[in-house]
Amino acid sequence: MTTFTETQRFRQWWLWLMLSAVAVVTASPLWINSRQNYPSSWIGFTISLLVIFLFYSWRLDTRLDSTGIHYRVFPIFSWRTILWNDVRTISITQYSFVGYGIRLGFDGWVYNIAGNKSLRIDWKTKQKITIGTQRPDELQAFLDTRISLTTT
């Protein structure tokens, strides 16, 4: 295996239920008062639709190849690369649930869309980054292949 790629999207049913409920609540003044013009109702409904579109289009792309580890959160961030030479340690980890999205914590940056499995990267510069994965076994197989190629 020379390349590992993964794309994750927000597809949790409870998230879409919650976002749909917000859209219905913000749209209800428009339906109730359809004969009156309330610009603030239209603004709230439009913002809720934009948030829904953002969550629908948001995805975490991860690619590991001979160069390094590449990741992005589309449409928020463009591709970022961690070169293999800059990696001190790398492992597949399981962590307790602390939410989805992008955040900076005591243990560095976390990028997670779903689940509780991740690729944990410790840089030689002492920076740390955690990237969520839904395919930990395939990712581990790629890392095992990569390690065996670099040690021979």
Summary of the structure (lengths in Angstrom):
residues: 152
radius of gyration: 20.1
end to end distance: 16.0
largest distance: 75.4
contacts: 398
relative contact order: 0.16
helix: 38%
strand: 35%
